[in-house]
Amino acid sequence: MARAAGRYERTALAGETVSAFIPDPLPPTSPRLSLGAETNELLRSAEQKLGRLDLAGEMVPSIEWFVYAFVRKEAVVSSQIEGTQATLVDLLAFEASADDRASSDPTDDVREVCNYV
């Protein structure tokens, strides 16, 4: 038996007919979702990892600090894919000197990482 995942609804708006897919609620009930042993094991592992992530989130002193650091690390890694040589330390040093109003002339690589941020 094929499972329908939802339905399409058509409506007219401003003289145009549009279609929207309306998904069925989860989990499916007809027929009921049946998970095999391998899928159940993967689900159990994912739930354990989510629990560890939740615990790690509670240990972060400030979500703003975490996001600040993560965004900068991601910017450094993304820009390095394109060949920049700037490091996270270079970026943080530049940002610290800019906050102190000290004169600092960033390298092109640091400027590129700043663009990613």
C-alpha positions in Angstrom: 0.0 0.0 0.0 1.5 3.4 -1.0 1.5 6.0 1.7 0.3 9.5 0.8 2.5 12.1 2.5 -0.1 14.9 2.3 -2.4 16.6 -0.1 -2.4 19.5 -2.5 -4.9 22.4 -2.1 -5.6 24.8 -4.8 -6.8 28.3 -4.1 -7.2 31.6 -6.0 -5.4 34.7 -4.8 -5.4 38.0 -6.6 -6.7 36.4 -9.8 -4.1 33.6 -9.8 -4.6 30.0 -8.9 -1.9 28.6 -6.7 -1.3 25.1 -5.3 0.1 24.4 -1.9 1.2 21.0 -0.5 -0.2 20.3 3.0 1.8 17.5 4.6 0.1 15.0 6.9 0.9 15.3 10.6 3.8 13.3 11.9 4.2 10.5 12.8 2.1 8.7 10.2 -0.8 6.7 11.6 -2.3 5.0 8.6 -0.4 2.7 8.0 1.6 3.2 11.2 5.3 3.9 10.8 7.3 0.7 11.3 11.0 1.0 12.1 13.4 -1.9 11.7 16.1 -2.8 14.2 18.8 -0.8 12.3 16.7 2.3 12.1 15.7 2.0 15.8 19.4 1.8 16.7 20.2 4.9 14.6 17.3 6.7 16.3 18.5 5.7 19.7 22.0 7.0 18.9 20.7 10.3 17.5 18.6 10.8 20.7 21.7 10.1 22.9 23.7 12.7 20.8 21.0 15.3 21.2 21.1 14.7 24.9 24.8 15.3 25.0 24.4 18.4 22.9 21.7 19.7 25.3 24.1 19.1 28.2 26.9 20.9 26.4 24.6 23.8 25.8 24.0 24.1 29.5 27.7 24.3 30.1 28.2 27.3 27.7 28.4 30.4 29.9 26.8 32.6 27.3 25.0 31.7 24.1 26.0 35.0 22.6 29.7 34.2 23.3 29.3 30.7 21.7 27.6 32.1 18.6 30.3 34.9 18.4 33.1 32.3 18.4 31.4 29.8 16.2 30.6 32.4 13.5 34.2 33.6 13.4 35.6 30.0 13.3 33.3 29.2 10.4 34.4 32.4 8.6 38.0 31.4 9.0 37.5 27.9 7.7 35.2 29.0 4.8 37.7 31.6 3.7 40.6 29.2 4.0 38.8 27.0 1.4 39.3 29.8 -1.0 43.0 30.2 -0.1 43.3 32.8 2.6 46.0 32.3 5.2 44.4 34.2 8.1 43.9 32.3 11.3 41.3 32.7 14.0 44.0 34.3 16.2 44.6 36.9 13.4 40.9 37.7 13.2 40.5 38.0 16.9 43.6 40.2 17.2 42.4 42.5 14.5 38.9 42.8 16.1 40.5 43.4 19.5 42.7 46.2 18.1 39.7 47.7 16.3 37.8 47.7 19.6 40.7 49.5 21.3 40.7 52.1 18.6 44.3 51.3 17.9 45.5 51.8 14.4 45.7 48.5 12.7 45.8 47.8 9.0 44.5 44.3 8.4 46.0 42.1 5.7 44.0 41.3 2.7 43.4 37.8 4.2 42.1 39.2 7.5 39.9 41.6 5.5 38.5 38.7 3.5 37.7 36.7 6.7 35.9 39.9 8.1 33.8 39.9 4.9 32.8 36.3 5.7 31.8 37.3 9.3 
